[in-house]
Amino acid sequence: MDRAFGLDIPVLLEEACRPERTALIIYDMQVGIVRQIPAEQNAVANVREVLDAARAGGFRVFFTRHMSLPNEVAGASQLRTAMAWQRVDQAEKTKPAFPRDSPQFQIVPELAPRPTEAVFDKITMSAFAGTPLDLALRDCRLDSFVIVGIALEIGIEPTVRHALDLGYLPILAVDACGWRDAAAVARTRAQLDFIGGTILTDRATVIERFRSTK
């Protein structure tokens, strides 16, 4: 732990990752998203390992879900994004991919949230935009988080970068994050490493830390 200007400044994982200051964020592990990830990544099993360890270690857990608004109220930005992802040239041709209460919107059963855990729905890539996540973390006196889920190069990177601007210390368990585009993932890792401020690690290291705090 570094100390300067009257502040304790965590540098190492074991300094930053503690139940009283760290949460686990499970990002968008939804039925309709998981099935888009190549099976060989074992995304659900890898996230489950981290989740089990966090629960055993007494860490607070937050889930996010990506939600599609009805087209009639989605707005221009949401419709442009839908056009890009669905590869159509007119907004009228798009369909909401993850409507509330649809089967594809739900968290996969293997990771079912407990009543003691929070689930925040969002329409943005950053989990902090338009959700209570920032308020909830701060109100619990948490200033760091481990993040896992899908997809690393699409939504997790914006969440991590937004968190840095909000003053959090993100801990990214890279191999517990699913992805679609290998080149984009490589750019994401390089960019986060270049910017600094994020601890990039693997799930085995995080799991060991979660379990050692009990």
DOLO-760700 format. One record per residue: residue number from 1; z negated, y negated, x negated of N, C-alpha, C in turn; residue in three letters. Coordinates in Angstrom, 3 decimals, always signed. Atoms other than C-alpha are relative to their C-alpha. Example, Ala and Ser with C-alpha at 12.3 -4.5 7.8 and 13.67 -1.06 7.14 Angstrom:
residues 2
> 1|+0.000|+1.190|-0.890|-7.800|+4.500|-12.300|+0.000|-1.200|-0.900|ala
> 2|+0.060|+1.190|+0.820|-7.140|+1.060|-13.670|-0.730|-1.090|+0.770|ser
This chain:
residues 214
> 1|+0.000|+1.193|-0.847|+0.000|+0.000|+0.000|+0.000|-1.243|-0.882|met
> 2|-0.013|+1.286|+0.699|+1.008|-3.367|-1.393|-0.895|-0.969|+0.762|asp
> 3|+0.815|+1.019|-0.651|-1.251|-6.326|-0.708|+0.342|-1.352|-0.599|arg
> 4|-0.347|+1.335|+0.456|-0.219|-9.965|-0.884|-0.208|-0.987|+1.147|ala
> 5|+0.159|+1.077|-0.974|-1.053|-13.226|+0.906|-0.882|+0.417|+1.176|phe
> 6|+0.923|-0.447|-1.029|-3.856|-11.552|+2.797|+0.536|+1.075|+0.926|gly
> 7|-0.633|-1.009|-0.838|-1.564|-8.865|+4.179|+0.067|+1.344|-0.705|leu
> 8|-0.316|-1.337|+0.468|-1.404|-5.104|+3.765|+1.454|+0.285|+0.358|asp
> 9|-1.428|-0.192|-0.204|+2.277|-4.250|+3.328|+0.342|+1.457|-0.299|ile
> 10|-0.324|-1.411|+0.248|+3.140|-0.566|+3.830|+1.358|+0.149|-0.671|pro
> 11|-1.233|-0.253|+0.747|+5.789|+0.722|+1.454|+0.423|+1.460|+0.139|val
> 12|-0.279|-1.426|-0.049|+5.528|+4.521|+1.560|-0.175|+0.537|+1.420|leu
> 13|+0.065|-0.594|-1.330|+5.924|+6.781|+4.578|-1.433|+0.267|+0.425|leu
> 14|+1.367|-0.337|-0.374|+2.317|+7.929|+4.485|-0.843|-1.234|+0.296|glu
> 15|+0.705|+1.244|-0.298|+1.173|+4.298|+4.566|+0.423|-0.564|+1.354|glu
> 16|-0.538|+0.601|-1.221|+3.397|+3.308|+7.476|-0.182|+0.874|+1.226|ala
> 17|-0.044|-0.942|-1.124|+3.251|+6.427|+9.633|-1.389|+0.531|+0.301|cys
> 18|+1.346|-0.380|-0.409|-0.149|+6.703|+11.308|-0.100|-0.153|+1.518|arg
> 19|+0.063|+0.063|-1.462|-1.106|+7.321|+14.962|-0.402|-1.364|+0.544|pro
> 20|+0.464|+1.292|-0.502|-2.793|+3.943|+15.270|+1.012|-1.119|-0.180|glu
> 21|-0.981|+1.061|+0.219|+0.289|+2.038|+14.153|+1.444|+0.426|+0.250|arg
> 22|-1.363|-0.539|-0.066|+3.332|+4.285|+14.759|+0.251|+0.743|+1.303|thr
> 23|-0.453|-0.750|-1.171|+5.203|+5.575|+17.813|+1.191|+0.870|-0.389|ala
> 24|-1.252|-0.751|+0.097|+7.961|+8.144|+18.195|+0.897|-0.464|+1.125|leu
> 25|-1.003|+0.372|-0.995|+11.104|+6.933|+19.976|+1.076|+1.083|+0.034|ile
> 26|-1.049|-1.001|-0.221|+13.397|+9.620|+21.403|+1.151|-0.723|+0.692|ile
> 27|-1.090|+0.845|-0.477|+16.734|+7.859|+21.862|+1.078|+0.806|+0.729|tyr
> 28|-1.140|-0.441|-0.825|+19.075|+8.890|+24.722|+0.336|+1.485|-0.103|asp
> 29|-0.246|-1.447|+0.024|+18.637|+12.664|+24.609|+0.258|+0.480|+1.428|met
> 30|-0.355|-0.266|-1.384|+20.356|+12.952|+27.982|+1.029|+1.110|+0.105|gln
> 31|-0.890|-1.144|-0.202|+22.270|+15.864|+29.430|+1.452|-0.365|-0.299|val
> 32|-1.393|+0.365|+0.162|+25.578|+14.008|+29.497|+0.367|-0.499|-1.377|gly
> 33|-0.261|+0.460|+1.367|+25.198|+12.681|+25.953|-0.100|+1.161|-0.975|ile
> 34|+0.186|-1.145|+0.900|+23.909|+15.833|+24.267|+1.241|+0.876|-0.022|val
> 35|-1.160|-0.899|-0.035|+26.939|+17.784|+25.420|+1.227|-0.573|-0.697|arg
> 36|-1.107|+0.593|+0.754|+29.223|+15.366|+23.570|-0.151|+0.204|-1.508|gln
> 37|+0.290|-0.177|+1.422|+27.643|+16.249|+20.217|+0.345|+1.425|-0.419|ile
> 38|-0.316|-1.356|+0.456|+28.995|+19.221|+18.212|-1.236|+0.896|-0.051|pro
> 39|+1.137|-0.903|-0.137|+26.748|+22.225|+18.834|-0.658|+0.334|-1.331|ala
> 40|+0.554|-0.405|+1.301|+26.335|+22.989|+15.142|-1.014|-0.999|-0.552|glu
> 41|+1.002|+0.968|+0.456|+24.239|+19.848|+14.722|-1.414|+0.365|+0.452|gln
> 42|+1.322|-0.421|-0.491|+21.392|+21.501|+16.658|-0.887|-1.193|+0.344|asn
> 43|+0.708|+1.252|-0.250|+20.391|+18.059|+17.888|-1.262|+0.197|+0.829|ala
> 44|+1.158|-0.181|-0.878|+18.068|+19.221|+20.662|-1.128|+0.702|-0.741|val
> 45|+1.032|-0.744|+0.733|+16.229|+21.732|+18.479|-0.649|-0.861|-1.075|ala
> 46|+0.551|+0.847|+1.064|+15.819|+19.232|+15.637|-0.917|-1.075|+0.573|asn
> 47|+0.849|+1.010|-0.626|+14.470|+16.535|+17.938|-1.267|+0.648|+0.549|val
> 48|+1.168|-0.692|-0.548|+12.165|+19.065|+19.597|-1.051|+0.259|-1.085|arg
> 49|+0.947|-0.212|+1.099|+10.604|+19.886|+16.230|-0.810|-1.266|-0.284|glu
> 50|+0.679|+1.269|+0.265|+9.803|+16.224|+15.644|-0.926|-0.360|+1.157|val
> 51|+0.812|+0.306|-1.176|+8.538|+15.741|+19.192|-1.265|+0.846|+0.039|leu
> 52|+1.177|-0.880|-0.005|+6.223|+18.749|+18.979|-1.027|-0.458|-1.035|asp
> 53|+0.913|+0.435|+1.053|+4.766|+17.471|+15.715|-0.673|-1.317|+0.368|ala
> 54|+0.581|+1.280|-0.419|+4.258|+13.960|+17.118|-1.086|+0.215|+1.039|ala
> 55|+1.005|-0.304|-1.014|+2.437|+15.347|+20.121|-1.236|+0.632|-0.630|arg
> 56|+1.132|-0.653|+0.660|+0.273|+17.558|+17.910|-0.818|-0.992|-0.817|ala
> 57|+0.689|+0.974|+0.836|-0.557|+14.573|+15.699|-0.611|-1.158|+0.759|gly
> 58|+0.600|+1.062|-0.795|-1.575|+12.301|+18.569|+0.762|-1.312|-0.016|gly
> 59|-0.821|+1.211|+0.026|+1.320|+9.830|+18.275|+0.514|-0.313|+1.409|phe
> 60|-0.583|+0.412|-1.281|+2.501|+7.835|+21.290|+1.508|+0.241|-0.022|arg
> 61|-1.401|-0.383|-0.094|+5.951|+8.844|+22.527|+0.691|-0.827|+1.082|val
> 62|-0.818|+0.771|-0.927|+8.633|+6.724|+24.184|+1.415|+0.586|+0.012|phe
> 63|-1.372|-0.470|-0.161|+11.964|+7.953|+25.549|+0.869|-1.146|+0.506|phe
> 64|-0.965|+0.910|-0.614|+15.086|+5.912|+26.298|+1.096|+0.805|+0.683|thr
> 65|-1.158|-0.584|-0.684|+17.922|+6.680|+28.695|+1.039|-1.098|+0.201|arg
> 66|-1.077|+0.959|-0.242|+21.293|+4.969|+28.891|+0.475|+0.139|+1.439|his
> 67|-0.332|+0.005|-1.413|+22.171|+3.982|+32.437|+1.265|-0.807|+0.249|met
> 68|-1.195|+0.726|-0.414|+25.514|+2.971|+33.944|-0.266|-0.657|+1.349|ser
> 69|+0.113|+0.698|-1.271|+25.404|+0.320|+36.662|+1.229|+0.295|+0.865|leu
> 70|-1.208|-0.067|-0.837|+27.712|+0.545|+39.671|+0.997|-1.061|-0.458|pro
> 71|-1.014|+0.934|+0.486|+30.995|-1.124|+38.743|-0.087|-1.371|+0.662|asn
> 72|+0.044|+1.259|-0.747|+30.460|-3.771|+41.427|-1.014|-0.994|-0.565|glu
> 73|+1.009|+0.901|+0.579|+27.447|-5.171|+39.529|-0.109|+0.163|-1.515|val
> 74|+0.099|-0.306|+1.421|+28.193|-3.995|+35.991|+0.219|-1.222|-0.884|ala
> 75|-0.270|+1.172|+0.818|+29.571|-7.278|+34.686|+1.111|+0.244|-1.004|gly
> 76|-1.174|-0.073|+0.869|+32.388|-8.064|+32.278|-0.264|+0.766|-1.284|ala
> 77|+0.305|-0.677|+1.263|+30.667|-6.858|+29.111|-0.106|+1.507|+0.186|ser
> 78|+0.154|-1.430|-0.266|+29.683|-3.507|+30.606|+1.357|+0.642|+0.324|gln
> 79|-1.301|-0.553|-0.359|+33.158|-3.013|+32.034|+0.931|+0.088|-1.207|leu
> 80|-0.810|-0.078|+1.223|+34.845|-3.834|+28.722|-0.399|+1.202|-0.835|arg
> 81|+0.480|-1.158|+0.764|+32.657|-1.258|+27.009|+0.465|+1.300|+0.645|thr
> 82|-0.448|-1.208|-0.706|+33.477|+1.322|+29.688|+1.488|+0.233|-0.209|ala
> 83|-1.436|-0.138|+0.234|+37.196|+0.622|+29.253|+0.266|+0.574|-1.392|met
> 84|-0.196|-0.482|+1.368|+36.908|+1.187|+25.498|-0.374|+1.471|-0.129|ala
> 85|+0.474|-1.371|+0.137|+34.899|+4.405|+25.799|+0.834|+0.978|+0.820|trp
> 86|-0.765|-0.893|-0.859|+36.977|+5.831|+28.632|+1.502|-0.092|-0.248|gln
> 87|-1.393|+0.139|+0.428|+40.248|+4.699|+27.033|+0.943|-0.258|+1.180|arg
> 88|-0.867|+0.448|-1.088|+41.697|+2.986|+30.064|+0.276|-1.484|-0.182|val
> 89|-0.427|+1.377|+0.225|+43.460|-0.353|+30.272|-0.375|-0.960|+1.121|asp
> 90|+0.441|+0.849|-1.093|+41.973|-1.652|+33.520|-1.411|+0.393|+0.423|gln
> 91|+1.391|-0.263|-0.376|+38.356|-2.002|+34.606|-0.093|+0.831|+1.275|ala
> 92|+0.030|-0.747|-1.255|+39.175|-0.608|+38.039|+0.167|+1.504|-0.206|glu
> 93|-0.197|-1.416|+0.289|+40.049|+2.699|+36.384|-1.254|+0.668|-0.573|lys
> 94|+1.209|-0.571|+0.589|+36.570|+3.152|+34.888|-0.905|+0.588|+1.081|thr
> 95|+1.017|-0.589|-0.872|+33.819|+5.256|+36.414|-1.344|-0.070|-0.714|lys
> 96|+1.323|-0.002|+0.634|+30.066|+4.875|+35.755|-0.300|+1.373|-0.600|pro
> 97|+0.189|-1.281|+0.689|+29.315|+7.566|+33.171|-1.388|+0.583|+0.218|ala
> 98|+1.379|-0.469|-0.118|+25.539|+7.748|+33.629|-0.720|-0.723|+1.135|phe
> 99|+0.682|+0.643|-1.118|+24.572|+6.635|+37.131|-1.452|+0.479|+0.098|pro
> 100|+1.401|-0.378|-0.192|+20.850|+6.600|+37.882|-0.094|+1.212|+0.930|arg
> 101|+0.287|-1.216|-0.779|+19.629|+9.968|+39.203|+1.126|+1.032|-0.014|asp
> 102|-1.031|-1.026|+0.143|+22.846|+11.779|+38.279|-0.479|+1.070|-0.975|ser
> 103|+0.430|-1.057|+0.929|+22.479|+15.118|+36.425|+0.173|-0.395|-1.463|pro
> 104|-0.265|+0.346|+1.398|+24.012|+13.710|+33.234|-0.915|-1.102|-0.528|gln
> 105|+0.900|+1.088|+0.387|+21.526|+10.816|+33.206|-1.355|+0.511|-0.488|phe
> 106|+1.344|-0.508|+0.246|+18.468|+13.037|+32.843|-0.222|+0.421|-1.458|gln
> 107|+0.384|-0.559|+1.301|+16.619|+13.906|+29.623|+0.164|+1.519|+0.052|ile
> 108|-0.189|-1.455|+0.008|+17.475|+17.477|+28.592|-1.341|+0.698|+0.241|val
> 109|+1.257|-0.663|-0.361|+14.872|+19.954|+29.930|-0.864|+0.386|-1.188|pro
> 110|+0.779|-0.422|+1.177|+13.859|+21.094|+26.442|-0.893|-1.115|-0.540|glu
> 111|+0.756|+1.147|+0.507|+12.512|+17.592|+25.754|-0.703|-0.746|+1.129|leu
> 112|+0.531|+0.668|-1.189|+11.026|+16.847|+29.160|-1.221|-0.861|-0.328|ala
> 113|+1.150|+0.873|+0.263|+8.708|+13.817|+28.903|-1.231|+0.450|+0.786|pro
> 114|+1.263|-0.293|-0.668|+5.065|+14.362|+29.746|-0.447|-1.217|+0.813|arg
> 115|+0.515|+1.140|-0.762|+3.179|+12.208|+32.260|-0.659|-1.061|-0.873|pro
> 116|+0.652|+0.936|+0.920|+1.448|+10.589|+29.275|+0.984|-0.739|-0.889|thr
> 117|-1.043|+0.620|+0.826|+4.772|+9.434|+27.784|+0.885|-0.897|+0.854|glu
> 118|-0.783|+0.990|-0.738|+7.022|+6.525|+28.749|+1.496|+0.281|-0.126|ala
> 119|-1.455|-0.084|-0.004|+10.716|+6.538|+29.687|+0.538|-1.357|+0.422|val
> 120|-0.592|+1.296|-0.292|+12.665|+3.271|+29.541|+1.513|+0.147|+0.157|phe
> 121|-1.436|-0.017|-0.243|+16.140|+2.899|+31.033|+0.623|-1.301|-0.495|asp
> 122|-0.650|+1.166|+0.606|+18.643|+0.520|+29.443|+1.496|+0.033|+0.290|lys
> 123|-1.466|+0.072|-0.130|+22.232|-0.682|+29.742|+0.616|-0.536|-1.288|ile
> 124|-0.431|+0.530|+1.288|+22.478|-1.845|+26.121|-0.095|+1.074|-1.069|thr
> 125|+0.138|-0.926|+1.119|+22.782|-0.142|+22.761|-1.388|-0.093|-0.626|met
> 126|+1.343|+0.152|+0.539|+19.561|-1.594|+21.365|-1.032|+0.358|+1.059|ser
> 127|+1.060|-0.382|-0.928|+16.519|-0.008|+22.987|-0.951|-1.147|+0.289|ala
> 128|+0.893|+1.139|-0.199|+14.780|-3.382|+22.713|+0.592|-1.054|+0.925|phe
> 129|-0.657|+1.024|-0.816|+17.322|-5.394|+24.736|-0.160|+0.335|+1.475|ala
> 130|+0.123|-0.165|-1.429|+16.329|-5.749|+28.375|-0.953|+1.092|+0.448|gly
> 131|+0.986|-1.021|-0.365|+13.548|-3.123|+28.282|-1.393|-0.491|-0.381|thr
> 132|+1.370|+0.372|+0.375|+9.727|-3.319|+28.033|-0.465|+0.582|-1.335|pro
> 133|+0.422|-0.730|+1.194|+9.748|-1.400|+24.737|-0.770|-0.874|-0.981|leu
> 134|+0.677|+0.882|+0.949|+8.801|-4.335|+22.501|-1.404|-0.339|+0.484|asp
> 135|+1.310|+0.340|-0.558|+5.966|-5.401|+24.803|-0.945|+1.195|-0.036|leu
> 136|+0.839|-1.193|-0.030|+4.703|-1.832|+25.159|-0.520|+0.351|-1.392|ala
> 137|+0.425|-0.310|+1.364|+4.625|-1.223|+21.399|-1.043|-1.003|-0.486|leu
> 138|+0.931|+1.021|+0.480|+2.913|-4.527|+20.631|-1.340|+0.084|+0.716|arg
> 139|+1.243|-0.065|-0.751|+0.371|-4.068|+23.398|-0.860|+1.179|-0.443|asp
> 140|+0.731|-1.138|+0.579|-0.578|-0.724|+21.811|-0.336|-0.226|-1.467|cys
> 141|+0.263|+0.363|+1.406|-0.894|-2.523|+18.435|+0.802|+0.873|-0.966|arg
> 142|-0.873|-0.818|+0.845|+1.995|-0.485|+17.013|+1.008|-0.903|-0.697|leu
> 143|-0.943|+0.841|+0.748|+4.124|-2.033|+14.267|+1.044|+0.801|-0.760|asp
> 144|-1.041|-0.838|+0.599|+6.258|+0.907|+13.150|+0.347|+1.113|+0.986|ser
> 145|-0.373|-1.117|-0.859|+8.111|+3.769|+14.776|+0.944|+0.921|-0.749|phe
> 146|-0.990|-0.990|+0.414|+9.967|+6.956|+13.972|+1.013|+0.096|+1.121|val
> 147|-1.037|-0.107|-1.022|+13.300|+7.173|+15.773|+0.905|+1.188|-0.285|ile
> 148|-0.895|-1.157|+0.061|+15.379|+10.289|+16.490|+0.822|+0.004|+1.286|val
> 149|-0.780|-0.110|-1.226|+18.053|+11.168|+19.030|+1.491|-0.139|-0.232|gly
> 150|-1.457|+0.099|+0.003|+21.697|+10.390|+19.801|+0.405|-1.375|+0.544|ile
> 151|-0.742|-0.412|+1.182|+23.788|+8.780|+18.538|-0.316|-0.981|-1.120|ala
> 152|+0.420|+0.786|+1.156|+22.990|+7.531|+15.070|+0.881|-1.210|-0.221|leu
> 153|-0.931|+1.068|+0.357|+26.117|+5.434|+14.574|+0.311|-0.927|+1.159|glu
> 154|-0.354|+0.789|-1.183|+26.293|+4.045|+18.127|-1.175|-0.810|+0.522|ile
> 155|+1.130|+0.704|-0.576|+22.888|+3.182|+19.535|-1.230|-0.089|-0.879|gly
> 156|+1.202|+0.009|+0.830|+20.263|+4.072|+16.956|+0.084|-1.097|-1.056|ile
> 157|-0.129|+1.083|+0.984|+21.640|+1.726|+14.295|-0.310|-1.371|+0.607|glu
> 158|+0.354|+1.299|-0.579|+21.573|-1.326|+16.642|-1.486|-0.128|+0.328|pro
> 159|+1.435|+0.038|-0.305|+18.034|-0.393|+17.687|-0.811|-0.266|-1.264|thr
> 160|+0.717|+0.186|+1.267|+16.861|-0.174|+14.078|+0.173|-1.424|-0.508|val
> 161|-0.239|+1.353|+0.513|+18.488|-3.465|+13.112|-0.688|-1.052|+0.869|arg
> 162|+0.712|+0.902|-0.895|+17.069|-5.202|+16.170|-1.495|+0.047|-0.307|his
> 163|+1.422|-0.158|+0.307|+13.629|-3.805|+15.312|-0.388|-0.768|-1.266|ala
> 164|+0.287|+0.749|+1.228|+13.817|-5.312|+11.831|-0.156|-1.487|+0.303|leu
> 165|+0.095|+1.408|-0.364|+14.419|-8.731|+13.366|-1.265|-0.300|+0.795|asp
> 166|+1.227|+0.179|-0.776|+11.404|-8.189|+15.612|-1.254|+0.223|-0.833|leu
> 167|+1.140|-0.164|+0.889|+9.175|-7.405|+12.636|-0.574|+1.396|-0.076|gly
> 168|+0.464|-1.388|+0.087|+8.840|-3.627|+12.996|+0.467|+0.656|-1.298|tyr
> 169|-0.439|-0.847|+1.106|+9.075|-1.043|+10.252|+0.584|+1.275|+0.618|leu
> 170|-0.601|-1.211|-0.560|+11.584|+1.583|+11.470|+0.003|+1.129|-1.039|pro
> 171|-0.055|-1.211|+0.820|+11.399|+5.125|+10.110|+1.051|+0.899|+0.641|ile
> 172|-1.142|-0.716|-0.560|+14.682|+6.960|+10.611|+0.055|+1.414|-0.576|leu
> 173|-0.142|-1.404|+0.401|+14.650|+10.765|+10.492|+1.467|+0.381|+0.188|ala
> 174|-1.467|-0.046|-0.102|+18.352|+11.053|+9.738|+0.490|+1.328|+0.559|val
> 175|-0.517|-1.295|-0.433|+18.799|+14.789|+10.270|-0.544|+0.429|+1.361|asp
> 176|+0.397|-0.226|-1.388|+17.111|+14.577|+13.686|+0.746|-0.965|+0.912|ala
> 177|-0.862|+0.883|-0.776|+19.867|+12.240|+14.899|+1.379|+0.627|+0.128|cys
> 178|-1.355|-0.494|-0.212|+23.086|+13.480|+16.473|+1.027|-1.099|-0.207|gly
> 179|-1.068|+0.966|+0.259|+26.437|+11.809|+15.809|+1.348|+0.613|+0.354|trp
> 180|-1.353|-0.447|-0.315|+30.133|+11.976|+16.631|+0.975|-0.227|-1.144|arg
> 181|-0.982|+0.392|+1.000|+31.924|+10.261|+13.735|-0.641|-0.027|-1.383|asp
> 182|+0.631|-0.135|+1.316|+31.059|+11.296|+10.176|+0.186|-1.241|-0.862|ala
> 183|-0.243|+1.197|+0.811|+32.669|+8.261|+8.568|-0.880|-1.154|+0.464|ala
> 184|+0.852|+1.060|-0.527|+30.788|+5.901|+10.869|-1.457|+0.229|-0.376|ala
> 185|+1.382|-0.319|+0.398|+27.517|+7.702|+10.104|-0.229|-0.358|-1.460|val
> 186|+0.132|+0.348|+1.418|+28.109|+7.305|+6.379|-0.119|-1.506|-0.178|ala
> 187|+0.095|+1.461|+0.072|+28.689|+3.582|+6.889|-1.358|-0.486|+0.500|arg
> 188|+1.307|+0.381|-0.544|+25.537|+3.322|+8.992|-1.101|+0.214|-1.027|thr
> 189|+1.042|-0.292|+0.992|+23.377|+4.989|+6.357|+0.095|-0.960|-1.177|arg
> 190|-0.174|+0.905|+1.135|+24.855|+2.879|+3.570|-0.440|-1.415|+0.356|ala
> 191|+0.345|+1.353|-0.424|+24.410|-0.319|+5.553|-1.511|-0.168|+0.145|gln
> 192|+1.445|+0.098|-0.165|+20.792|+0.370|+6.482|-0.705|+0.054|-1.346|leu
> 193|+0.580|-0.072|+1.337|+20.027|+1.325|+2.903|+0.201|-1.319|-0.749|asp
> 194|-0.299|+1.268|+0.666|+21.692|-1.869|+1.658|-0.873|-1.133|+0.533|phe
> 195|+0.796|+1.065|-0.607|+19.852|-4.128|+4.113|-1.457|+0.103|-0.404|ile
> 196|+1.406|-0.195|+0.331|+16.467|-2.603|+3.316|-0.883|-0.172|+1.229|gly
> 197|+0.958|+0.176|-1.078|+13.354|-2.629|+5.452|-0.208|+1.224|+0.866|gly
> 198|+0.108|-1.244|-0.760|+13.943|+0.823|+6.982|-0.306|+1.144|-0.949|thr
> 199|+0.250|-1.218|+0.770|+12.471|+4.061|+5.667|+0.949|+1.074|+0.502|ile
> 200|-0.937|-1.078|-0.329|+15.288|+6.631|+5.646|-0.556|+1.304|-0.559|leu
> 201|+0.617|-1.240|+0.429|+13.920|+10.149|+5.520|+0.587|+1.152|+0.807|thr
> 202|-0.485|-1.157|-0.751|+14.351|+13.629|+7.035|-1.110|+0.516|+0.905|asp
> 203|+0.971|-0.443|-1.001|+12.644|+15.476|+9.839|-1.140|+0.814|-0.614|arg
> 204|+1.068|-0.791|+0.617|+10.711|+17.856|+7.558|-1.098|-0.902|-0.543|ala
> 205|+0.984|+0.938|+0.541|+9.021|+14.914|+5.857|-0.795|-0.659|+1.119|thr
> 206|+0.678|+0.613|-1.142|+8.231|+13.249|+9.181|-0.941|+0.994|+0.673|val
> 207|+0.831|-1.020|-0.644|+6.928|+16.491|+10.696|-1.261|+0.255|-0.808|ile
> 208|+1.173|-0.209|+0.868|+4.650|+17.061|+7.718|-0.998|-1.147|+0.157|glu
> 209|+0.879|+1.154|-0.147|+3.302|+13.529|+8.084|-0.672|-0.013|+1.360|arg
> 210|+0.590|-0.044|-1.332|+2.789|+13.835|+11.843|-1.145|+1.001|+0.061|phe
> 211|+1.009|-1.062|-0.111|+0.852|+17.062|+11.452|-1.192|-0.234|-0.925|arg
> 212|+1.088|+0.207|+0.957|-1.234|+15.862|+8.496|-1.004|-1.046|+0.441|ser
> 213|+0.905|+1.069|-0.414|-2.837|+13.009|+10.422|-1.132|+0.482|+0.888|thr
> 214|+1.047|-0.546|-0.834|-4.934|+15.271|+12.617|-1.173|+0.498|-0.842|lys
